């Protein structure tokens, strides 16, 4: 037997209310999905900016280290100075050897020349 107190308009409106509820749930799901996508984009942009900032900081630190590391700069200058001094000494020794050889050769040539003048 049917319920005499049941409201016929309420039972007819129930499917309509369920349909409206489903539409709201779909809109909420869509809005939440959009928010998640936007948040993911914000996180990606934040990661890129953070990466750029870190790379910039690393570059600045390297420059600071290179320009202000006096111990390393001093060692490099000393090493270069020692290398140049060694090269200078090698060149000097080579020139002295060439000068001695040239003096010996000139002496020999003078001897031959003066002997040729004094007699056959």
HELIX and SHEET records of a PDB file:
HELIX    1   1 UNK A    8  UNK A   68  1                                  61    
HELIX    2   2 UNK A   70  UNK A  118  1                                  49    
END                                                                             
